[in-house]
Amino acid sequence: TDSHTPQANRSEILKALNADLSKELEWLNETALAHQKNYQIWHHRQLVVDRLGSSKGEADFISQMFELDAKNYHVWSYRQWLVRRFELWDEGELEATEKLIEEDVRNNSAWNHRFFLVSGSKPPKTEDKEVVEREIK
């Protein structure tokens, strides 16, 4: 992390103060809902959640953000990081993405996330013939 970015500075201050990161996450929830397109919020959230070492509550918050804008690039980028960081490949991600696609078949972000889920896991699910056939359908 670049130590000169505002979110890195805030993160370092929180660390130095041994601050309650769950309170910081509450503040981030309010701030993200009020400023949906601010990428710095999402980077800072990533630093906080990484230090917390848990993705608890994140799927629900992401769903809340998608109710406001299901194509928000910053939220989708954060979601991919979350899946990688906490190995959430099979934790309801595909089902959540399917729901968003059913709501709007033109949601390219949801389609991209689906592709990410199928091809990005280790080993890639694209090596499974049944998965490939399902995706073709």
C-alpha positions as CSV (number, residue, x, y, z in Angstrom):
1,T,0.0,0.0,0.0
2,D,1.2,3.5,-0.8
3,S,1.8,5.1,2.6
4,H,0.8,8.5,1.1
5,T,-2.8,7.7,0.3
6,P,-5.5,9.0,2.6
7,Q,-6.9,5.5,3.3
8,A,-3.4,4.2,4.1
9,N,-2.8,7.1,6.5
10,R,-6.2,6.5,8.2
11,S,-5.5,2.8,8.4
12,E,-2.1,3.4,10.0
13,I,-3.7,5.8,12.5
14,L,-6.4,3.1,13.4
15,K,-3.6,0.6,13.8
16,A,-1.5,2.9,16.1
17,L,-4.6,3.6,18.2
18,N,-5.6,0.0,18.3
19,A,-9.0,1.3,17.3
20,D,-12.1,-0.9,17.2
21,L,-12.2,-1.9,13.5
22,S,-15.9,-3.0,13.7
23,K,-16.8,0.6,14.5
24,E,-14.7,1.7,11.5
25,L,-16.6,-0.7,9.3
26,E,-19.9,0.8,10.6
27,W,-18.6,4.2,9.6
28,L,-17.5,2.8,6.2
29,N,-21.0,1.4,5.6
30,E,-22.6,4.8,6.1
31,T,-20.0,6.5,4.0
32,A,-20.1,4.0,1.2
33,L,-23.9,4.3,1.0
34,A,-23.7,8.1,0.9
35,H,-20.8,8.2,-1.6
36,Q,-21.2,5.1,-3.8
37,K,-18.7,6.0,-6.5
38,N,-15.8,6.9,-4.2
39,Y,-13.1,4.2,-4.9
40,Q,-11.0,5.3,-1.8
41,I,-13.7,4.0,0.5
42,W,-13.5,0.6,-1.0
43,H,-9.7,0.4,-0.8
44,H,-9.9,1.5,2.8
45,R,-12.6,-1.1,3.5
46,Q,-10.3,-3.7,2.0
47,L,-7.5,-2.7,4.4
48,V,-9.9,-2.8,7.4
49,V,-11.6,-6.1,6.5
50,D,-8.2,-7.7,5.8
51,R,-7.0,-6.7,9.3
52,L,-10.2,-8.0,10.8
53,G,-9.5,-11.3,9.1
54,S,-13.2,-12.0,8.4
55,S,-15.7,-11.4,5.7
56,K,-18.6,-11.6,8.1
57,G,-21.4,-9.3,7.0
58,E,-19.7,-8.3,3.8
59,A,-22.0,-10.2,1.4
60,D,-25.1,-8.6,3.0
61,F,-23.5,-5.1,2.7
62,I,-22.5,-5.7,-0.9
63,S,-26.2,-6.7,-1.6
64,Q,-27.3,-3.5,0.0
65,M,-24.9,-1.5,-2.3
66,F,-26.2,-3.4,-5.3
67,E,-29.7,-2.5,-4.5
68,L,-28.6,1.1,-5.2
69,D,-26.4,0.3,-8.2
70,A,-25.9,-3.2,-9.4
71,K,-23.2,-2.2,-11.8
72,N,-20.9,-0.2,-9.4
73,Y,-17.4,-1.1,-10.6
74,H,-15.8,-0.4,-7.2
75,V,-18.1,-2.8,-5.4
76,W,-17.5,-5.5,-8.0
77,S,-13.8,-5.1,-7.7
78,Y,-14.0,-5.3,-3.9
79,R,-16.2,-8.4,-4.2
80,Q,-13.5,-10.1,-6.3
81,W,-10.9,-9.3,-3.8
82,L,-13.2,-10.6,-1.0
83,V,-13.7,-13.9,-2.8
84,R,-9.9,-14.3,-3.4
85,R,-8.9,-13.2,0.1
86,F,-11.4,-15.4,2.0
87,E,-11.7,-18.2,-0.6
88,L,-15.4,-17.7,-1.0
89,W,-15.6,-19.4,-4.4
90,D,-18.4,-21.7,-3.2
91,E,-20.0,-19.5,-0.6
92,G,-23.2,-18.5,-2.4
93,E,-21.4,-16.3,-4.9
94,L,-22.7,-18.0,-8.0
95,E,-26.2,-18.0,-6.7
96,A,-26.0,-14.3,-5.8
97,T,-24.7,-13.5,-9.2
98,E,-27.4,-15.5,-10.9
99,K,-30.0,-13.5,-9.0
100,L,-28.5,-10.2,-10.3
101,I,-28.4,-11.6,-13.9
102,E,-32.1,-12.6,-13.5
103,E,-32.9,-9.1,-12.4
104,D,-31.0,-7.6,-15.4
105,V,-29.6,-9.9,-18.0
106,R,-27.6,-6.9,-19.4
107,N,-25.6,-6.5,-16.1
108,N,-22.2,-7.1,-17.6
109,S,-20.6,-6.8,-14.2
110,A,-22.6,-9.8,-12.9
111,W,-21.6,-11.8,-16.0
112,N,-18.0,-10.9,-15.5
113,H,-18.2,-12.0,-11.9
114,R,-19.7,-15.3,-12.9
115,F,-16.8,-15.8,-15.3
116,F,-14.4,-14.9,-12.6
117,L,-16.0,-17.4,-10.2
118,V,-15.9,-20.2,-12.8
119,S,-12.4,-19.6,-14.2
120,G,-10.6,-18.0,-11.3
121,S,-10.8,-20.7,-8.6
122,K,-7.9,-23.1,-8.1
123,P,-8.2,-25.4,-9.9
124,P,-10.4,-23.6,-12.4
125,K,-13.9,-25.0,-12.5
126,T,-13.6,-24.8,-16.3
127,E,-11.8,-28.1,-16.0
128,D,-15.1,-29.8,-15.0
129,K,-17.1,-30.8,-18.0
130,E,-20.4,-30.5,-16.1
131,V,-19.6,-26.9,-15.2
132,V,-18.7,-26.1,-18.8
133,E,-22.0,-27.6,-20.0
134,R,-23.9,-25.6,-17.3
135,E,-22.2,-22.4,-18.4
136,I,-23.0,-23.0,-22.1
137,K,-26.7,-23.5,-21.2
